[in-house]
Amino acid sequence: MTDLPDNRDMSSHPIAHPVTITVYGADWCGDCRRSKRLLAARETVYDWVDVAEHPEIRDELTANGYPAIPVIVMPGGTILMEPSDAELAAALDAGAAQAV
């Protein structure tokens, strides 16, 4: 991944405009497991990046203002950090509405 300045503006970064949902998390993280359960229950396709296996990605997320996991990057660039089920469901619904 590319080095980014230490701020939250990731709009020019490749992960900011993904085709699919990308979830950055770790298997030991309860909030990550909860978000994965919600995505599975809604039969949502997503890419999983285990930051425990890729500490350089965790470092990059933290350096750019995303110190907590999961970090979920939605198509269109919306980035959610440690979202509640309601926040994630709302983002999924908004994405589905845009796709129609």
Buried (B, 14 or more C-beta within 10 A) or exposed (E): EEEBEEEEEBEEBEBBEBEEBBBBBBEEBEBBEBBBEBBEEEEBEBEBBBBEEBEEBBEBBBBBBBEEBBBBBBBEEEBBBBBEEEBBBEBBEEBEEEEE
